């Protein structure tokens, strides 16, 4: 298990690694994911400041470390641009255990809802399941 965590830690996206200058592709992906996350705002979820953007490649999932709090509900939303065709999100606790999440899958858009039972560090994995390398954006909401 420690080996898995060290591998995961090596792949984690830095929370402070927001793009210095947003590209047109990243802006387009962010626009699409904001549209998806708008549905959760209608249910009382607040959008967390910031976003994470980058490039997805098949077989090379990306991880983001986040701090979540017990008692809150979270929705993680992501969108990939063409030629990315299908993405998926998974959330793991700090030991690497996959959390049970409420999924939303719509091709190049995906979301996962979780209610952590303990406060702490969690890993959000975004993976390109189908298609060619593409730009993505990930955001999350809470209540």
SENU-177548 format. One record per atom (N, C-alpha, C, O): x, z, y; residue in one letter; atom name. Coordinates in steps of 0.001 Angstrom, whole numbers, plus 500000, padded with zeros to 6 digits. Atoms other than C-alpha are relative to their C-alpha. Example, Ala and Ser with C-alpha at 12.3 -4.5 7.8 and 13.67 -1.06 7.14 Angstrom:
east|up|north|residuo|atomo
500890|500000|498810|A|N .
512300|507800|495500|A|CA .
500900|500000|501200|A|C .
501936|500665|501181|A|O .
499180|499940|498810|S|N .
513670|507140|498940|S|CA .
499230|500730|501090|S|C .
499739|500899|502198|S|O .
END
This chain:
east|up|north|residuo|atomo
500824|500000|498816|X|N .
500000|500000|500000|X|CA .
500874|500000|501254|X|C .
500556|499318|502229|X|O .
499114|499967|498838|X|N .
502886|500812|502398|X|CA .
500580|498622|500273|X|C .
500767|498242|501429|X|O .
499450|501343|499825|X|N .
504302|497340|501783|X|CA .
498977|499103|500697|X|C .
499325|498330|501590|X|O .
501062|500783|499375|X|N .
500941|495769|502686|X|CA .
499903|500325|501477|X|C .
499788|499427|502312|X|O .
500088|499612|498596|X|N .
500803|497782|505894|X|CA .
501179|499494|500815|X|C .
501011|499094|501968|X|O .
498842|500499|499249|X|N .
504330|496789|506873|X|CA .
499893|498501|500214|X|C .
500286|497995|501266|X|O .
500214|501447|499831|X|N .
503484|493128|506274|X|CA .
498964|499756|501075|X|C .
499147|498903|501944|X|O .
501056|500159|498997|X|N .
500289|493487|508293|X|CA .
500530|500318|501393|X|C .
500244|499602|502352|X|O .
499463|499607|498698|X|N .
502125|495269|511093|X|CA .
500879|498904|500585|X|C .
500919|498725|501802|X|O .
499149|501080|499521|X|N .
504548|492370|511317|X|CA .
499233|498809|500534|X|C .
499781|497975|501255|X|O .
500811|501136|499586|X|N .
501691|489966|511905|X|CA .
499053|500312|501144|X|C .
498333|499431|501613|X|O .
500971|499565|499001|X|N .
499767|491955|514498|X|CA .
500266|499353|501355|X|C .
501399|499286|501833|X|O .
499920|500513|498637|X|N .
499039|490330|517804|X|CA .
500125|501182|500947|X|C .
499475|502207|500736|X|O .
499844|498930|499026|X|N .
500107|492469|520723|X|CA .
498793|500043|500923|X|C .
498344|499009|501418|X|O .
501132|499860|499097|X|N .
497237|493862|522783|X|CA .
500357|499564|501412|X|C .
499488|499134|502169|X|O .
499584|500366|498650|X|N .
499262|493167|525896|X|CA .
500364|498530|500118|X|C .
500827|498096|501173|X|O .
499543|501386|499972|X|N .
499885|489542|524990|X|CA .
498918|499030|500454|X|C .
498661|498014|499808|X|O .
500933|500950|499422|X|N .
497254|487948|527122|X|CA .
500796|498827|500555|X|C .
501907|499012|501052|X|O .
499260|501150|499522|X|N .
498231|484414|528076|X|CA .
500342|500136|501480|X|C .
499495|500532|502281|X|O .
499589|499932|498601|X|N .
500217|484294|531317|X|CA .
499193|499006|500824|X|C .
498774|499305|501942|X|O .
500792|501025|499332|X|N .
498410|481114|532258|X|CA .
499118|499362|498945|X|C .
499599|498741|497997|X|O .
500955|500489|500987|X|N .
495271|480153|530400|X|CA .
499966|498471|500000|X|C .
499869|497838|501051|X|O .
500087|501451|500132|X|N .
495232|476599|529077|X|CA .
498535|499580|500007|X|C .
497643|500415|499861|X|O .
501373|500516|500040|X|N .
492152|474370|529214|X|CA .
499359|500271|498648|X|C .
498178|500612|498580|X|O .
500529|499754|501343|X|N .
491747|474740|525441|X|CA .
499615|501466|499832|X|C .
498564|501766|499264|X|O .
500315|498581|500104|X|N .
491880|478538|525653|X|CA .
498769|500346|500831|X|C .
497945|501157|500407|X|O .
501174|499774|499152|X|N .
489341|478508|528504|X|CA .
498742|499497|499299|X|C .
497693|500136|499376|X|O .
501137|500551|500725|X|N .
487041|476328|526404|X|CA .
499603|500914|498834|X|C .
498417|501163|498615|X|O .
500278|499086|501113|X|N .
487359|478655|523379|X|CA .
499392|501302|500522|X|C .
498473|501847|499912|X|O .
500539|498766|499417|X|N .
486718|481685|525600|X|CA .
498559|499801|500445|X|C .
497729|500692|500265|X|O .
501368|500303|499593|X|N .
483603|480033|527028|X|CA .
499058|500017|498794|X|C .
497950|500547|498878|X|O .
500834|500031|501202|X|N .
482265|479441|523506|X|CA .
499786|501398|499426|X|C .
498679|501729|499001|X|O .
500152|498664|500572|X|N .
482944|482995|522345|X|CA .
499167|500892|500911|X|C .
498453|501763|500415|X|O .
500835|499231|499082|X|N .
481343|484469|525478|X|CA .
498524|499664|499794|X|C .
497658|500532|499907|X|O .
501375|500411|500292|X|N .
478222|482478|524682|X|CA .
499482|500736|498757|X|C .
498351|501223|498750|X|O .
500366|499288|501223|X|N .
478148|484002|521190|X|CA .
499812|501489|500282|X|C .
498830|502080|499831|X|O .
500059|498565|499720|X|N .
478813|487533|522479|X|CA .
498832|500360|500912|X|C .
498411|501516|500952|X|O .
501155|499758|499131|X|N .
475967|487160|524989|X|CA .
498798|500520|499227|X|C .
498005|501298|499758|X|O .
501113|499524|500828|X|N .
473513|487731|522139|X|CA .
500097|501506|499772|X|C .
499073|502185|499703|X|O .
499824|498565|500213|X|N .
474990|491195|521580|X|CA .
499748|500780|501295|X|C .
499278|501917|501256|X|O .
500268|499362|498709|X|N .
474782|492004|525303|X|CA .
498497|500224|500165|X|C .
498079|501217|500760|X|O .
501452|499847|499940|X|N .
471020|491468|525006|X|CA .
499523|501195|499184|X|C .
498404|501668|499382|X|O .
500339|498848|500832|X|N .
471034|494311|522446|X|CA .
500679|501277|500498|X|C .
500715|502282|499787|X|O .
499420|498807|499399|X|N .
472831|496741|524773|X|CA .
501494|500175|499819|X|C .
502040|501202|500222|X|O .
498546|499908|500176|X|N .
476455|496041|523823|X|CA .
500694|499627|501295|X|C .
500277|498712|502006|X|O .
499186|500283|498819|X|N .
479043|496120|526593|X|CA .
501228|499229|499557|X|C .
501861|499571|498558|X|O .
498828|500821|500299|X|N .
481772|493500|526588|X|CA .
501248|500741|500446|X|C .
501334|501191|501589|X|O .
498726|499361|499659|X|N .
485253|495007|526482|X|CA .
500817|499039|500847|X|C .
500858|497839|500576|X|O .
499137|500827|499154|X|N .
487581|493752|529197|X|CA .
501094|499372|499158|X|C .
501600|499984|498218|X|O .
498896|500676|500667|X|N .
490130|491243|528027|X|CA .
499541|499119|498861|X|C .
498393|499170|498419|X|O .
500235|500900|501121|X|N .
490362|488661|525311|X|CA .
501339|499690|499380|X|C .
502387|499922|499983|X|O .
498793|500391|500707|X|N .
492868|487436|522783|X|CA .
499855|498548|499612|X|C .
498842|498155|499033|X|O .
500048|501428|500280|X|N .
493664|483765|522424|X|CA .
501301|499574|499336|X|C .
502339|500217|499492|X|O .
498815|500498|500672|X|N .
496075|481770|520361|X|CA .
499671|498783|499170|X|C .
498672|498102|499400|X|O .
500146|501176|500861|X|N .
496448|479117|517708|X|CA .
499874|500465|498557|X|C .
500683|501259|498078|X|O .
500211|499707|501420|X|N .
495103|479381|514166|X|CA .
500478|498839|499156|X|C .
500299|497675|499513|X|O .
499583|501008|500971|X|N .
496614|477549|511217|X|CA .
499445|500400|498638|X|C .
499384|501587|498317|X|O .
500520|499664|501328|X|N .
495133|477301|507723|X|CA .
501018|500816|499198|X|C .
502211|500513|499198|X|O .
499129|499178|500832|X|N .
496530|479981|505406|X|CA .
500864|500983|500756|X|C .
501675|501675|500141|X|O .
499203|499076|499188|X|N .
498045|481977|508297|X|CA .
499079|500835|500896|X|C .
498990|500588|502098|X|O .
500892|499177|499183|X|N .
495542|484632|509415|X|CA .
500766|500759|501079|X|C .
501950|501060|500927|X|O .
499414|499215|498911|X|N .
496206|486473|512657|X|CA .
499310|501350|500027|X|C .
498125|501458|499710|X|O .
500518|498643|499944|X|N .
495743|490209|513119|X|CA .
500126|500575|501402|X|C .
501076|500297|502134|X|O .
500021|499317|498716|X|N .
494865|492270|516147|X|CA .
499773|501482|499726|X|C .
498836|501839|499012|X|O .
500183|498562|500143|X|N .
495285|496043|516277|X|CA .
499149|500504|501147|X|C .
499413|500202|502311|X|O .
500896|499427|498995|X|N .
492500|497901|518091|X|CA .
499767|501471|499676|X|C .
499873|501886|498523|X|O .
500412|498608|500182|X|N .
491539|501540|518605|X|CA .
498483|500050|500081|X|C .
497884|499631|501072|X|O .
501452|499873|500047|X|N .
487956|502239|517576|X|CA .
499642|501471|499882|X|C .
500448|502281|499424|X|O .
500436|498621|499974|X|N .
485941|505430|517901|X|CA .
498771|500202|499132|X|C .
497819|499423|499192|X|O .
501133|499650|500843|X|N .
483608|507038|515381|X|CA .
498784|500228|500893|X|C .
498905|500777|501988|X|O .
501229|499839|499226|X|N .
480014|507012|516583|X|CA .
499652|498791|500845|X|C .
498511|498658|501287|X|O .
500274|501243|499267|X|N .
480340|503685|518391|X|CA .
499710|498881|499014|X|C .
500111|498938|497852|X|O .
500230|501223|500764|X|N .
479125|500336|517117|X|CA .
500778|498887|500693|X|C .
500850|498843|501921|X|O .
499172|501084|499453|X|N .
481310|497245|517567|X|CA .
499594|498661|499405|X|C .
499221|498565|498236|X|O .
500115|501389|500458|X|N .
480869|493491|517346|X|CA .
501240|499256|500475|X|C .
501537|499213|501669|X|O .
498863|500856|499696|X|N .
483959|491308|517175|X|CA .
499514|498571|499880|X|C .
498893|498204|498882|X|O .
500461|501392|499966|X|N .
483293|487673|518104|X|CA .
501191|499086|500227|X|C .
502098|499402|500997|X|O .
498901|500960|499869|X|N .
485567|484653|517776|X|CA .
499457|498582|499936|X|C .
498420|498320|499326|X|O .
500331|501423|500047|X|N .
485416|480906|518307|X|CA .
501293|499207|499939|X|C .
502287|499555|500576|X|O .
498860|500928|500094|X|N .
487816|478117|517376|X|CA .
499533|498628|500461|X|C .
498366|498266|500310|X|O .
500316|501355|499540|X|N .
487951|474650|518851|X|CA .
500267|498991|498887|X|C .
501042|499265|497971|X|O .
499641|501071|500936|X|N .
487934|471398|516879|X|CA .
501475|499671|500190|X|C .
501963|499683|501320|X|O .
500458|500374|501332|X|N .
489651|470411|514688|X|CA .
499776|501172|499050|X|C .
499618|500958|497848|X|O .
500364|498861|500833|X|N .
489043|473967|513414|X|CA .
498523|499902|499661|X|C .
497697|499688|500549|X|O .
501384|500199|500423|X|N .
485843|473822|511388|X|CA .
499310|501274|499543|X|C .
498092|501395|499674|X|O .
500617|498777|500503|X|N .
485295|477274|509891|X|CA .
500990|501150|500108|X|C .
502139|501048|499678|X|O .
499169|498808|499862|X|N .
486638|480725|510727|X|CA .
499270|501192|499398|X|C .
498063|501142|499158|X|O .
500587|498761|500505|X|N .
486066|484226|509380|X|CA .
500733|501187|500602|X|C .
501922|501111|500914|X|O .
499440|498751|499498|X|N .
486629|487761|510642|X|CA .
499881|501072|498934|X|C .
498877|501149|498225|X|O .
500014|498827|500870|X|N .
487528|490836|508596|X|CA .
500600|501157|500783|X|C .
501478|500964|501624|X|O .
499481|498821|499327|X|N .
488159|494391|509764|X|CA .
500509|500978|498937|X|C .
499830|501258|497948|X|O .
499348|499076|500923|X|N .
490546|496809|508012|X|CA .
500280|501315|500709|X|C .
500526|501340|501915|X|O .
499589|498730|499418|X|N .
491196|500500|508538|X|CA .
501530|500080|499983|X|C .
502199|499149|499535|X|O .
498547|499906|499877|X|N .
494727|501789|509133|X|CA .
500727|500058|498665|X|C .
501947|499897|498623|X|O .
499366|500007|501323|X|N .
495361|502068|505378|X|CA .
499949|498624|499355|X|C .
500492|498423|498268|X|O .
500117|501345|500551|X|N .
494540|498396|504851|X|CA .
498723|499770|499216|X|C .
498548|498708|498617|X|O .
501267|500125|500728|X|N .
491094|499026|503333|X|CA .
499020|499160|500824|X|C .
498814|499403|502013|X|O .
500986|500868|499354|X|N .
488532|496326|504140|X|CA .
498733|500789|500293|X|C .
498189|501437|499400|X|O .
501234|499329|499625|X|N .
485551|497739|506055|X|CA .
498807|499107|499669|X|C .
498888|497880|499717|X|O .
501243|500738|500184|X|N .
482030|496753|505208|X|CA .
499509|499624|501396|X|C .
499363|500486|502262|X|O .
500401|500482|498683|X|N .
480886|494616|508130|X|CA .
498766|499128|499870|X|C .
498534|498488|498844|X|O .
501142|500909|499928|X|N .
477731|492829|509130|X|CA .
500539|498665|500503|X|C .
501012|498581|501637|X|O .
499383|501274|499600|X|N .
478824|489173|509204|X|CA .
499034|499063|500728|X|C .
497822|499097|500518|X|O .
500693|501146|499417|X|N .
477740|486263|511365|X|CA .
500973|498833|499873|X|C .
502085|498889|500398|X|O .
499151|501174|500199|X|N .
479157|482889|510360|X|CA .
499248|498753|500420|X|C .
498126|498510|499976|X|O .
500597|501260|499548|X|N .
478427|479604|512079|X|CA .
501128|499003|500232|X|C .
501420|498633|501369|X|O .
498929|500979|499897|X|N .
481256|477197|511322|X|CA .
501183|500536|500768|X|C .
501871|501450|500312|X|O .
498839|499626|499194|X|N .
483838|477535|514070|X|CA .
499749|501229|500870|X|C .
500577|501582|501710|X|O .
500295|498741|499315|X|N .
482141|480674|515421|X|CA .
499705|501052|498935|X|C .
499069|500766|497921|X|O .
500245|498913|500943|X|N .
482072|484029|513657|X|CA .
499954|501319|500759|X|C .
500519|501458|501844|X|O .
500049|498646|499437|X|N .
481289|487663|514376|X|CA .
499904|500988|498838|X|C .
499455|500647|497744|X|O .
500077|498931|500993|X|N .
481545|490935|512485|X|CA .
499640|501292|500717|X|C .
500286|501675|501692|X|O .
500438|498735|499433|X|N .
479711|494160|513275|X|CA .
500397|501162|499116|X|C .
500186|501123|497904|X|O .
499566|498823|500759|X|N .
481116|497536|512226|X|CA .
499649|501285|500754|X|C .
499511|501302|501977|X|O .
500179|498657|499465|X|N .
480448|501242|512727|X|CA .
501027|500896|499308|X|C .
500762|501396|498215|X|O .
498959|499199|500664|X|N .
483672|503149|511979|X|CA .
499560|501451|499820|X|C .
498894|502028|500679|X|O .
500334|498599|500276|X|N .
483285|506572|510391|X|CA .
501081|500937|500532|X|C .
500859|502144|500629|X|O .
498909|499193|499454|X|N .
486604|507782|511808|X|CA .
500624|499275|501184|X|C .
500721|498048|501188|X|O .
499286|500582|498859|X|N .
488355|507221|515115|X|CA .
501426|499688|499577|X|C .
502019|500418|498783|X|O .
498620|500332|500322|X|N .
491707|505494|514901|X|CA .
500296|498538|500184|X|C .
499536|497804|500815|X|O .
499552|501382|499906|X|N .
493585|502229|514612|X|CA .
499367|499175|498884|X|C .
499259|499612|497738|X|O .
500597|500942|500939|X|N .
491945|499263|512932|X|CA .
500638|498637|500226|X|C .
501193|498370|501292|X|O .
499469|501361|499907|X|N .
493030|495697|512260|X|CA .
498859|499014|499872|X|C .
498038|499108|498960|X|O .
500979|501079|500045|X|N .
490868|492690|513004|X|CA .
500754|498741|499595|X|C .
501724|498350|500244|X|O .
499369|501227|500495|X|N .
491798|489575|511027|X|CA .
499107|498805|500312|X|C .
497913|498814|500016|X|O .
500699|501263|499790|X|N .
490794|486102|512144|X|CA .
500745|498946|499199|X|C .
501972|498857|499236|X|O .
499388|500982|500893|X|N .
491375|483273|509726|X|CA .
499279|498661|500086|X|C .
498050|498602|500130|X|O .
500528|501357|500048|X|N .
490903|479520|509786|X|CA .
499820|499632|498530|X|C .
500796|499484|497795|X|O .
500302|500297|501398|X|N .
489163|478708|506496|X|CA .
499949|498504|499709|X|C .
500240|498060|498598|X|O .
500186|501438|500202|X|N .
488551|475010|507024|X|CA .
500344|499276|501298|X|C .
499985|499722|502388|X|O .
499635|500788|498832|X|N .
489960|472380|509355|X|CA .
501503|500033|500237|X|C .
502273|500580|499448|X|O .
498589|500101|499621|X|N .
493251|471716|511066|X|CA .
500325|501037|501072|X|C .
499411|501618|501658|X|O .
499626|499008|498988|X|N .
495233|473988|513418|X|CA .
499216|499816|501295|X|C .
498995|498697|501758|X|O .
500822|500057|498795|X|N .
493215|474874|516487|X|CA .
500169|501258|500840|X|C .
500653|502282|500357|X|O .
499986|498869|499075|X|N .
493001|477176|519492|X|CA .
498791|500882|499703|X|C .
497744|500396|499274|X|O .
501115|499075|500202|X|N .
490836|480302|519229|X|CA .
499986|501026|501122|X|C .
500941|501161|501887|X|O .
500135|498859|499090|X|N .
489579|483181|521330|X|CA .
499187|501067|499285|X|C .
498229|500755|498579|X|O .
500692|498858|500599|X|N .
488457|486653|520201|X|CA .
499721|501037|501070|X|C .
500581|501325|501903|X|O .
500386|498928|499092|X|N .
486584|489329|522159|X|CA .
499206|501025|499186|X|C .
498812|500756|498051|X|O .
500896|499075|500678|X|N .
484663|492461|521261|X|CA .
499135|500778|500967|X|C .
499459|500961|502140|X|O .
501016|499260|499261|X|N .
481644|494437|522406|X|CA .
499772|501328|499299|X|C .
500059|501463|498109|X|O .
500234|498672|500572|X|N .
480672|498067|521861|X|CA .
498775|500641|500631|X|C .
498337|500255|501714|X|O .
501042|499119|499436|X|N .
477862|500582|522348|X|CA .
499993|501299|499233|X|C .
499197|502189|499535|X|O .
END
